[in-house]
């Protein structure tokens, strides 16, 4: 349990993060991991935030529990921001963030994507999955879309304050325009393109459930998440010959190094390599 003073500080910490314009997900994650760290300190009767205390938490709560590298980095970042917020100096605080595993992203091939979308009959669900794939959207970006973000005339989607607080444009597929217009006419969304109950944005939990239901209906056994559709969009663009600089722009990547991962996923060039075994 947190003390009354700790609860008050973490509440103010959350507001401090919001004022710094971190994304909602980042604010919630940093606040959550900081609360976990403070509860750990209370449990271990640690009264002062020190480098040693953070290292202990890192080992006991993250490493031993086999949490992911990404989660470990989030914990370290969250605690460092909290230390900055309360204005204390921690001697010898030099905790290195571990390098992420060099895993290639999962992708669906075009046949699997078509099967997935054809199997999805609900118009809202079909449009949601179609937009995530055809525009290469992060799920948070898709659920933050407003009707005014859709530019039918120019065939573009305007994304305001995406990851890294950068605005950008991405593609609106011509083939998707009739479905989008039918959906908007039928549902008449007000504030958000995809609205849940009481006009609030559709939740990520609901969106994940939509995908899982469609994967099962389509009989696709391959592991896939909503982000897999974004990975598939980028990979299919690369395989069709699109310049990687344009792909970087469409995805909203800050560094081209992030986009380069898709050169390792694409099999277009690999298929052209002649295996020496075939000519023995």
N, C-alpha and C positions, 0 to 999 in steps of 0.2 A: 504494500500500500504506500501511496505517496502522502507526505505530510501536507498540512494546509498551506505551508509556505511554498512547497514544491509545486503543488497544484496551481497556486497563483502565478508562480514564475513560468510554468509551462504554458499557461493560458496567455500570458503576455508574450511569451516566446512565439507562439503561434501567430499572434497579431503582428509581431515584428517581422516574421517571415512573409506574411501577406503584404505588408507595406513595402517589402523589398521586391514585390511582384514575382515571387516564385509561383510556379503552377500549383493548382489545388492539390494534385497528387503529391508533389514534392513537399508542400507544407504539411500535409497529413502524415507522410512517411517520416519526415524529420521530427515531427512532434511525437509520433508513436515510438520511434527508436530512442528518443531522449527520455521518455517516460519509462521505457523498459530499463534503460541504463540507471536511472535514479532509483527504480524499485530494486534493481540488483544491488546498488550501493546500500540501500536500507537493509536488505536481506543479509548482506555480508558485514553489516555494521561499519561500513566505510563512511567516514564523516567529511572527507575532503576529496574533491575531484583532483586526481593526480594522473600522471602518465601511467603509473603502475596500475591504478584502478581501471583505467580504460583498457589497458592491455589484458587485465584479468577478465574483464567483461567480454572482450574480443575473443579470448580463448574459450572461456566457459560457455558463453551463450551462443557464439557464432561458429567457432571452429569445431568444438566438440559436438555441437548439434548438426554439423555438416550443412550449414546454411550456404546458399549460393554466394559466389564471389560478388555478384551485383548487389546482393543484400548486405554483404559485409562492407562494401564501399559506401552504401547508403547510410549505414550505421555510423561509420567513421565521419562522414560528411556532416550528418545530423548533430553528432556530439560536438564536433568542432565549431559548428555554427552556434550551438547553445553556449559554449564557452565564450565565444566572441560576444554573444548577447548579454551575458551576465557580467562581462567585463573583468574576467580574472585571467591571470597568467599561470600557465601550467609549465613548470620546468621540464625540459627534455621531452617536450611533446613532439615527437617525430615519428608518428605511426604511419607506415607506408601503406598505401592502398595496393592490394594485390592486383596483378594483371588479370584481365578477363581471359577465360578459356577461349582459344581460337577455334570455336565451333562454327561450322557453316550453318546458315539458316535453313530450316525446312521449307520446301516449296511444293506446291501442287502443279502438275503439268496442265496445259490448256484443256485437255479432255476432262480432267478431274474438276477443274474450275467450272466448265460448262455444265457438267453433270450436277455439281453442287447447286448451281444457280437454277437449273431447270427443275430440280427436285423441290426447291423452295417455292411454295405456292402462295403463302401470305405476302401480299404486296409490300407491306412495310418491311418485312424481313428480307424479301428479295432485293428491295432497293438498298437497304442498309448494307448487305453483303456485296452487292454489285458496286456500290460506290467505294467501299473500302478497297476492293480489288482494282476497279477501273481507274481510280484516282490515286491509288497508292497511299491511302490515308492511315494515320494512326487512329485507333479507335476513339481516343479522346477528341481528336479533331473531327471525326465523323459525327460524334454525339453533340459537339458544340456548334455544328452548322446551323445557320438560320436560312429561311427561304430566300432572303435577299443575297445570300452568298452564291447562289446559283445563277450564273450568267448564261442563259440559253442562247442568246444572240451570238456571243463570242465563243461559246463552247468551252467555258472555263469555270472553275470553282475558286472562289476567293477564300483563303484561309487566313483569318486574322489572329495574330499572336499565337502562332503554333509553338512547337517546342523551341526553347531559346528565345521566346518572345519575338519571333520573326514572322512578318506577314509574307505570304507568297500566293502564287496562282498555281493550280494544277489542272489536269485535263477533265473535261466533262465529255464523256463518250457520246457521239451522235446517236449511237444505237440505244443509249440509255435515256435520251430525252423524252420519248413518248411515255415510258414507265414513270419517270420522275414527274411529268406533268399530270398523268393520271392519278398518281399518289397524292400530289398536292391538291388536286381538285376534290379527291375523295375525302382526305383527312383534314384539309384546310388548316395546316399547322400555323400557329400564331408566332410564338417566340422562337422555338427551335424546330428544325426540320423534322427531327424524330423526337416526339414528345411522349412521355409516360403519363401517369395519372396526374390530374390537376395541373396540366401544362408544364410540368417539370421535365427536364431532359431525360431521355431514355437512359437507364443505368448500364454500366459496363457489365454487370452481372447478367442482366437480361440479354444483352448483346451476345455474351459468351454462350448463353443457353440456346440462343437462336442458332448459332454456328454448330454447336454440338448436335442439336436435333437434326439439322440439315445434313451433317456428315453421316449420321446414322441412317437417315432416309436414303442417302445416295449410296450407301454401302462402301464408303471410303474408309479404309482401315488405317491409313497413314495418319500419324500424329499431326495435328494442325491446330493452330490458334488463329485468332483474328489477325494477328501480326503476320501470320503465314501468308495471308492474302496480299498484304503489302509487299512482302518479300517476293511473292510470285509475280506481281505486277512489274517490279524492277527487273527481275530475271527475264521475263518474257520480252520486255522492252529491249534489253541488251541482246537477247538472242535474235531479235528482229532487225538488229543493226543500228539502234538508236545510240547516238553519242553519249558516253557516260557522263559528260558534263551536263547534258540536258536532264539525265536521270537524277543527278545530284540536285539540280534545281527543283525538279518536280517533287522529290522526296523531302526537300528542306534540310538536307545534310549540310552541316557547317564545313566539314572537311571532306575532300574527295577520297581520303583514305577509307572513310566509312562506306562510301558507295562502291569502292573497289572490291569489297567482299563478294559482290555478285559476279565478278569475273571468275571467281573460283566455283560458283554454283552453276553457272551456265554450262551446258553440255554441247552447245552448238558447235564450237570449234573442236571439242574433243571427238565428236562423231566423225570429223573429217580426217582424223589421224588414222593411218593405216597400220593395223596391228601386224607386227612381223610374223606372228604365229599363223596368220591367214595365208602367208605366202611360202610356207615351208614345203 
